[in-house]
């Protein structure tokens, strides 16, 4: 049973709504003014407050900040007979969780109250979001606990100190730019410049000028001298994203930079040297482009002295909780919000979705959810329909077992046994036939998160037994 407080100067409306909610089993109280409702908050702790905007004395809009302070755990639904945009905007900016208009449609009101109660439950049961650290680069660190990402981190560590050219491959949105920045930060000259350029963003003439620079009068419109990206990245690193889109002519000039450490700006007579480290990235099969004849084979081998491949998000679902933590920490800072929890159902929806846009799509979904969430918890209501409507079953069971890897099947079975035993580790170990340390390792390795109310690891009987 939930508690509801109705604040409206219309006594008939208050009594009607009180009767309506009491027939649904809710504890319901009424007040006919903001002052009456705020007089004794200690006697009643409502889960939902239904607050009229226009009332004699202090309006609901003016009193809204006081209601948020007096009842910090309550969700406020504003109601009004006036259909003006300004009141709606002010109500949402002052902390209202929702807003409906009179005459009240009871079905709409019930749906709004049910949504508010879901938020209330999510706040008590949701997965907490830690603050996270700001790396100062505007993008943050990479996150992940999966085996494939651990291998990526290891390769970054080994590649960074070598100074060798690196080719980063992977689908769009997997975070290739983050890998490039991580390599630079861990490299021999992290204080040097990091210069990024998109090789598909400009036409060939402008791209060549942007990459190598030009002298005054080099071409029509060249009214002054321009310093190119390779000169700017000297003694640092240059990140060439979508390197597969370079024309054959520019590929030849890039090959010379890699071989001789020198280039010639457009319109210049003498070459310039650069000590910039080259880090390239592509989301296409570069070897296939070589076979097609659209990419130079010698440049391909020069670029991939070290190759780092980023797997798609659908192949590393166990990284989603860590990614959500890292992304939300940064989004909170950038948007000046304080989203502190994520409903467990949201994480289940995320695990059931295939993420064609990978981590970038996850980031955009979270950014929209933070912007539109009225409370400090993200619930399924804030998700796009194609994600929110996904099955709540673990993603490993979304496909036939014959199409799953052994690791996916093992993860799904361990999770099912944990859920069947109520996360009782002793009984889970008995069913699986594994030791307690082995179960702990599997839970950590698979990224399994205990549900709210699950017993602590060392609290259930037989904690030390297999």
C-alpha positions as CSV (number, residue, x, y, z in Angstrom):
1,X,0.0,0.0,0.0
2,X,1.2,3.5,-0.9
3,X,0.6,6.8,0.7
4,X,-0.9,9.7,-1.3
5,X,-1.4,13.4,-0.3
6,X,-3.9,15.5,-2.2
7,X,-3.5,19.3,-1.9
8,X,-6.4,21.2,-3.6
9,X,-8.7,24.0,-2.4
10,X,-11.6,22.3,-4.2
11,X,-13.0,20.1,-1.3
12,X,-15.3,18.1,-3.6
13,X,-12.4,17.2,-5.9
14,X,-10.3,16.2,-2.9
15,X,-13.0,13.9,-1.5
16,X,-13.6,12.3,-4.9
17,X,-9.9,11.6,-5.4
18,X,-9.5,10.3,-1.9
19,X,-12.4,7.8,-2.4
20,X,-10.9,6.8,-5.7
21,X,-7.5,6.1,-4.3
22,X,-8.7,4.4,-1.2
23,X,-10.7,1.9,-3.2
24,X,-7.4,1.0,-4.8
25,X,-5.9,0.3,-1.4
26,X,-3.8,3.5,-1.0
27,X,-3.6,5.5,2.2
28,X,-4.9,8.9,1.2
29,X,-4.9,12.3,3.0
30,X,-6.2,15.6,1.8
31,X,-5.3,19.3,2.5
32,X,-7.0,22.4,1.1
33,X,-4.0,24.7,1.1
34,X,-0.2,24.5,0.8
35,X,0.1,25.8,4.4
36,X,-2.1,23.1,5.8
37,X,-0.2,20.3,4.0
38,X,3.2,21.7,5.0
39,X,2.2,22.3,8.7
40,X,3.0,18.8,10.0
41,X,5.1,16.8,7.5
42,X,6.3,14.5,10.3
43,X,2.9,13.0,10.8
44,X,2.6,11.7,7.2
45,X,5.2,10.7,4.7
46,X,3.5,10.4,1.3
47,X,5.0,8.5,-1.6
48,X,3.0,10.8,-4.1
49,X,1.8,14.4,-3.7
50,X,-1.0,15.6,-6.0
51,X,-0.6,19.4,-5.8
52,X,-2.9,22.0,-7.4
53,X,-1.2,25.0,-8.9
54,X,-3.8,27.8,-8.3
55,X,-4.9,28.0,-4.7
56,X,-5.8,30.9,-2.3
57,X,-2.7,32.1,-0.4
58,X,0.5,30.5,-1.6
59,X,0.1,28.8,-4.9
60,X,1.2,25.2,-5.5
61,X,3.8,26.5,-7.9
62,X,5.3,28.9,-5.3
63,X,5.1,26.2,-2.6
64,X,6.7,23.5,-4.7
65,X,10.3,24.0,-3.5
66,X,9.0,23.8,0.1
67,X,7.2,20.5,-0.6
68,X,10.3,19.1,-2.2
69,X,12.3,20.1,1.0
70,X,9.6,18.9,3.5
71,X,8.9,15.6,1.7
72,X,12.3,14.8,0.0
73,X,11.2,11.2,-0.8
74,X,7.9,12.2,-2.4
75,X,7.0,12.5,-6.1
76,X,5.0,15.6,-6.9
77,X,2.3,15.6,-9.6
78,X,1.0,19.1,-10.4
79,X,-2.6,19.7,-11.5
80,X,-4.2,22.8,-13.0
81,X,-7.2,24.0,-14.9
82,X,-5.0,26.6,-16.7
83,X,-3.4,25.3,-19.9
84,X,-0.5,27.7,-20.2
85,X,3.0,26.7,-21.3
86,X,4.8,28.9,-18.8
87,X,3.2,27.2,-15.8
88,X,4.2,23.8,-17.1
89,X,7.8,24.9,-17.7
90,X,8.1,26.5,-14.3
91,X,6.6,23.5,-12.6
92,X,9.1,21.1,-14.2
93,X,12.0,23.4,-13.5
94,X,11.1,23.8,-9.8
95,X,11.1,20.0,-9.3
96,X,7.7,18.6,-10.3
97,X,7.8,15.0,-11.4
98,X,4.8,15.2,-13.7
99,X,2.0,17.6,-14.7
100,X,-1.6,16.9,-15.7
101,X,-4.6,19.2,-16.5
102,X,-8.1,19.6,-15.2
103,X,-10.7,18.2,-15.7
104,X,-8.8,15.2,-14.5
105,X,-9.0,12.1,-16.5
106,X,-8.9,9.3,-13.9
107,X,-7.2,6.9,-16.2
108,X,-4.5,9.5,-17.0
109,X,-4.1,10.2,-13.3
110,X,-3.9,6.5,-12.4
111,X,-1.2,6.0,-15.0
112,X,0.7,9.1,-13.7
113,X,0.5,7.9,-10.1
114,X,1.6,4.4,-11.1
115,X,4.6,5.9,-12.9
116,X,5.5,8.0,-9.9
117,X,5.3,4.9,-7.6
118,X,7.6,3.0,-10.0
119,X,10.1,5.8,-9.6
120,X,9.8,5.5,-5.8
121,X,10.4,1.8,-5.9
122,X,13.3,2.3,-8.3
123,X,15.0,4.8,-6.0
124,X,15.0,2.2,-3.2
125,X,16.0,-0.8,-5.4
126,X,18.0,0.8,-8.2
127,X,21.7,0.1,-8.9
128,X,23.7,3.1,-7.4
129,X,25.8,5.2,-9.7
130,X,29.2,6.2,-8.3
131,X,30.6,9.7,-8.9
132,X,33.5,8.6,-11.1
133,X,36.7,10.6,-11.8
134,X,37.1,13.3,-14.4
135,X,40.2,12.7,-16.5
136,X,40.2,16.2,-17.8
137,X,40.0,15.2,-21.5
138,X,36.2,15.7,-21.8
139,X,35.6,12.0,-22.7
140,X,36.7,10.0,-19.7
141,X,38.3,6.6,-19.4
142,X,37.3,3.3,-21.0
143,X,35.3,0.9,-18.9
144,X,34.8,-2.9,-19.1
145,X,35.5,-6.1,-17.2
146,X,35.0,-8.6,-20.0
147,X,38.0,-10.8,-21.1
148,X,38.1,-9.1,-24.5
149,X,38.3,-5.6,-23.0
150,X,41.0,-6.7,-20.6
151,X,43.0,-7.9,-23.6
152,X,42.4,-4.5,-25.2
153,X,43.7,-2.7,-22.1
154,X,46.8,-5.0,-22.0
155,X,47.5,-4.3,-25.7
156,X,47.1,-0.5,-25.1
157,X,49.7,-0.7,-22.3
158,X,52.2,-2.6,-24.4
159,X,51.6,-0.5,-27.6
160,X,51.7,2.8,-25.8
161,X,55.3,2.7,-24.7
162,X,56.6,1.3,-28.0
163,X,55.8,4.4,-30.1
164,X,54.8,2.2,-33.0
165,X,52.0,3.1,-35.4
166,X,48.7,1.6,-34.3
167,X,45.6,0.7,-36.3
168,X,42.4,0.5,-34.3
169,X,39.5,-1.4,-35.9
170,X,35.9,-2.0,-34.9
171,X,32.4,-1.0,-35.7
172,X,31.2,2.7,-35.5
173,X,30.6,3.7,-31.9
174,X,32.8,1.2,-30.2
175,X,35.2,3.9,-28.8
176,X,38.1,3.9,-31.1
177,X,38.8,7.5,-30.3
178,X,39.1,6.6,-26.6
179,X,41.7,3.9,-27.4
180,X,43.7,6.5,-29.4
181,X,43.6,8.9,-26.5
182,X,44.5,6.2,-24.0
183,X,47.5,5.2,-26.1
184,X,48.7,8.8,-26.2
185,X,48.2,9.4,-22.5
186,X,50.2,6.2,-21.7
187,X,52.8,6.9,-24.3
188,X,56.3,8.3,-24.1
189,X,55.2,11.9,-24.6
190,X,51.7,12.4,-23.0
191,X,52.3,16.1,-22.6
192,X,52.6,16.5,-26.3
193,X,49.6,17.5,-28.5
194,X,46.9,15.0,-29.5
195,X,45.4,16.1,-32.8
196,X,42.4,14.3,-34.3
197,X,41.0,14.5,-37.8
198,X,38.2,12.7,-39.6
199,X,39.5,11.6,-43.0
200,X,36.0,11.4,-44.5
201,X,34.8,14.9,-43.4
202,X,36.4,17.0,-46.2
203,X,36.9,16.8,-50.0
204,X,40.3,15.7,-51.2
205,X,41.9,19.2,-51.8
206,X,40.7,20.5,-48.4
207,X,41.7,17.3,-46.7
208,X,45.2,17.4,-48.0
209,X,45.5,21.0,-46.9
210,X,44.1,20.2,-43.5
211,X,46.5,17.3,-43.1
212,X,49.8,18.7,-44.5
213,X,49.1,22.5,-44.6
214,X,49.5,24.9,-47.5
215,X,51.4,28.0,-48.5
216,X,49.8,31.3,-49.6
217,X,48.5,31.1,-53.2
218,X,48.8,27.3,-53.3
219,X,45.3,27.1,-54.8
220,X,42.3,29.4,-55.4
221,X,41.2,30.7,-52.0
222,X,44.5,30.1,-50.2
223,X,44.9,33.7,-49.1
224,X,47.3,32.9,-46.3
225,X,49.6,30.2,-45.0
226,X,47.9,27.3,-43.2
227,X,49.6,24.9,-40.7
228,X,48.5,21.3,-41.2
229,X,47.6,18.7,-38.6
230,X,50.9,16.8,-38.9
231,X,52.8,20.0,-38.1
232,X,50.5,20.7,-35.1
233,X,50.9,17.1,-33.9
234,X,54.7,17.3,-33.9
235,X,56.2,15.6,-30.8
236,X,52.7,14.3,-30.0
237,X,50.2,12.1,-31.7
238,X,47.8,12.4,-34.7
239,X,44.7,10.3,-34.8
240,X,43.4,9.6,-38.4
241,X,39.8,8.4,-38.0
242,X,38.2,6.7,-41.0
243,X,41.6,6.3,-42.7
244,X,40.0,4.0,-45.2
245,X,38.4,7.0,-46.9
246,X,41.6,8.6,-48.0
247,X,42.1,9.0,-51.7
248,X,44.9,7.0,-53.5
249,X,47.0,10.2,-53.9
250,X,46.8,11.2,-50.2
251,X,47.6,7.6,-49.3
252,X,50.9,7.9,-51.1
253,X,51.7,11.1,-49.2
254,X,50.8,9.5,-45.9
255,X,53.0,6.5,-46.7
256,X,55.9,8.9,-47.2
257,X,55.2,10.4,-43.7
258,X,55.3,6.9,-42.1
259,X,58.5,5.9,-44.0
260,X,60.5,9.2,-44.0
261,X,58.9,11.2,-41.2
262,X,58.5,14.1,-43.6
263,X,55.8,15.8,-45.8
264,X,55.5,18.7,-48.2
265,X,52.7,21.3,-47.6
266,X,50.7,22.3,-50.7
267,X,52.6,25.0,-52.7
268,X,55.8,24.5,-50.7
269,X,59.2,23.7,-52.1
270,X,60.8,22.1,-49.1
271,X,59.7,19.2,-47.0
272,X,59.0,19.4,-43.3
273,X,59.8,16.8,-40.7
274,X,57.4,15.6,-38.0
275,X,57.8,13.4,-35.0
276,X,54.1,12.9,-34.6
277,X,53.0,9.4,-33.7
278,X,50.3,8.1,-36.1
279,X,47.3,6.3,-34.7
280,X,44.7,5.3,-37.4
281,X,41.2,3.9,-37.1
282,X,38.6,2.3,-39.4
283,X,35.3,0.7,-39.2
284,X,35.6,-1.2,-42.5
285,X,37.6,-4.3,-43.5
286,X,40.8,-2.6,-44.6
287,X,42.3,-5.9,-45.9
288,X,39.2,-6.2,-48.2
289,X,39.8,-2.7,-49.5
290,X,43.4,-3.7,-50.3
291,X,42.0,-6.7,-52.3
292,X,39.6,-4.4,-54.1
293,X,42.5,-2.1,-55.1
294,X,41.1,1.0,-53.3
295,X,43.7,1.0,-50.5
296,X,47.4,0.6,-50.9
297,X,48.8,-2.6,-49.6
298,X,52.1,-1.1,-48.5
299,X,50.3,1.6,-46.5
300,X,48.0,-1.0,-44.9
301,X,51.0,-2.9,-43.5
302,X,52.7,0.4,-42.4
303,X,49.5,1.4,-40.5
304,X,48.9,-1.9,-38.7
305,X,52.3,-2.4,-37.1
306,X,50.1,-3.0,-34.0
307,X,46.4,-3.8,-34.5
308,X,43.8,-3.3,-31.7
309,X,40.3,-4.6,-32.4
310,X,37.4,-3.3,-30.4
311,X,34.5,-5.8,-30.2
312,X,30.9,-4.6,-30.6
313,X,28.9,-4.0,-27.5
314,X,26.6,-7.0,-28.3
315,X,29.6,-9.3,-27.8
316,X,30.5,-7.9,-24.4
317,X,27.2,-7.4,-22.6
318,X,28.9,-8.0,-19.2
319,X,30.6,-4.6,-19.7
320,X,27.2,-2.7,-19.7
321,X,27.0,-2.0,-15.9
322,X,30.5,-0.6,-15.9
323,X,29.8,1.5,-19.0
324,X,26.6,2.8,-17.5
325,X,28.5,3.9,-14.4
326,X,31.2,5.6,-16.3
327,X,28.9,7.3,-18.8
328,X,26.4,8.5,-16.3
329,X,29.2,10.0,-14.1
330,X,30.3,12.1,-17.0
331,X,26.8,12.9,-18.2
332,X,25.9,14.1,-14.7
333,X,28.8,16.5,-14.7
334,X,28.2,17.8,-18.2
335,X,24.4,18.3,-17.7
336,X,24.7,19.3,-14.0
337,X,22.3,16.6,-13.0
338,X,22.4,14.2,-10.1
339,X,21.1,10.9,-11.4
340,X,22.2,8.4,-8.7
341,X,20.4,5.2,-9.5
342,X,19.4,3.0,-12.4
343,X,16.4,0.7,-12.1
344,X,17.5,-3.0,-12.4
345,X,14.9,-3.4,-15.1
346,X,16.7,-0.8,-17.2
347,X,19.9,-2.9,-17.1
348,X,17.9,-6.0,-18.1
349,X,16.5,-4.1,-21.1
350,X,20.1,-3.0,-22.0
351,X,21.3,-6.5,-21.8
352,X,18.5,-7.7,-24.1
353,X,19.1,-5.1,-26.8
354,X,21.7,-5.6,-29.5
355,X,23.1,-2.1,-29.7
356,X,23.7,-1.6,-33.4
357,X,25.2,1.8,-32.5
358,X,27.4,0.3,-29.8
359,X,28.7,2.4,-26.9
360,X,27.9,5.7,-28.7
361,X,24.2,4.6,-28.9
362,X,24.3,3.6,-25.2
363,X,25.7,7.1,-24.4
364,X,23.0,8.8,-26.4
365,X,20.2,6.8,-24.7
366,X,21.6,7.6,-21.2
367,X,21.9,11.3,-22.1
368,X,18.3,11.5,-23.2
369,X,17.2,9.5,-20.1
370,X,19.0,11.9,-17.8
371,X,17.6,14.9,-19.5
372,X,14.0,13.6,-19.3
373,X,14.1,11.9,-15.9
374,X,12.2,14.0,-13.4
375,X,13.8,12.2,-10.4
376,X,17.3,11.0,-9.6
377,X,16.6,7.4,-10.9
378,X,16.5,6.2,-14.5
379,X,13.5,3.9,-15.0
380,X,12.3,2.1,-18.2
381,X,9.8,5.0,-18.8
382,X,12.8,7.1,-19.8
383,X,14.0,4.6,-22.5
384,X,13.2,4.6,-26.2
385,X,10.3,2.2,-26.9
386,X,12.5,-0.3,-28.9
387,X,14.7,-0.7,-25.9
388,X,12.2,-0.5,-23.1
389,X,10.0,-3.1,-24.7
390,X,12.7,-5.7,-24.8
391,X,12.3,-8.9,-22.8
392,X,13.3,-8.7,-19.1
393,X,15.0,-12.1,-19.5
394,X,18.8,-12.2,-19.5
395,X,20.2,-11.5,-22.9
396,X,21.9,-14.9,-23.0
397,X,18.5,-16.6,-23.3
398,X,17.3,-14.3,-26.0
399,X,18.9,-16.6,-28.6
400,X,18.7,-20.4,-29.0
401,X,21.4,-22.2,-27.1
402,X,22.8,-23.6,-30.3
403,X,23.7,-20.0,-31.3
404,X,25.4,-19.1,-28.0
405,X,29.0,-19.4,-27.1
406,X,30.0,-21.7,-24.2
407,X,30.7,-18.6,-22.1
408,X,27.2,-17.2,-22.7
409,X,25.6,-20.6,-21.8
410,X,27.6,-20.8,-18.7
411,X,26.8,-17.3,-17.6
412,X,23.1,-17.8,-18.2
413,X,23.1,-21.1,-16.2
414,X,24.9,-19.5,-13.3
415,X,22.5,-16.6,-13.2
416,X,19.5,-18.9,-13.4
417,X,20.7,-21.0,-10.4
418,X,21.5,-17.8,-8.4
419,X,18.0,-16.5,-9.0
420,X,16.4,-19.9,-8.2
421,X,18.2,-20.0,-4.8
422,X,17.5,-16.3,-4.1
423,X,21.2,-15.6,-4.4
424,X,22.0,-18.0,-1.6
425,X,25.7,-18.7,-2.4
426,X,25.9,-21.9,-0.4
427,X,22.9,-23.6,-2.1
428,X,24.1,-22.2,-5.5
429,X,27.5,-23.8,-4.9
430,X,25.8,-27.1,-4.1
431,X,23.7,-27.1,-7.3
432,X,26.6,-26.0,-9.5
433,X,29.1,-28.3,-7.8
434,X,31.7,-25.6,-7.4
435,X,33.6,-24.1,-4.5
436,X,32.7,-20.7,-2.9
437,X,35.9,-19.0,-4.3
438,X,35.0,-20.4,-7.8
439,X,31.5,-19.0,-7.6
440,X,32.8,-15.6,-6.5
441,X,35.2,-15.5,-9.5
442,X,32.3,-16.4,-11.9
443,X,30.0,-13.7,-10.5
444,X,32.8,-11.2,-10.9
445,X,33.9,-12.4,-14.3
446,X,30.4,-12.5,-15.7
447,X,29.5,-9.1,-14.2
448,X,26.5,-10.4,-12.3
449,X,24.9,-7.9,-10.0
450,X,22.9,-9.2,-6.9
451,X,19.3,-7.8,-6.8
452,X,18.2,-5.6,-3.9
453,X,17.7,-7.6,-0.7
454,X,20.0,-10.4,-1.7
455,X,21.9,-11.9,1.2
456,X,25.5,-10.8,1.6
457,X,28.2,-13.2,0.4
458,X,29.2,-14.2,3.9
459,X,25.8,-14.1,5.6
460,X,24.1,-17.3,4.4
461,X,24.6,-20.6,6.3
462,X,27.5,-22.6,4.9
463,X,29.4,-19.6,3.7
464,X,32.6,-21.3,4.0
465,X,31.6,-24.6,2.5
466,X,31.6,-25.6,-1.2
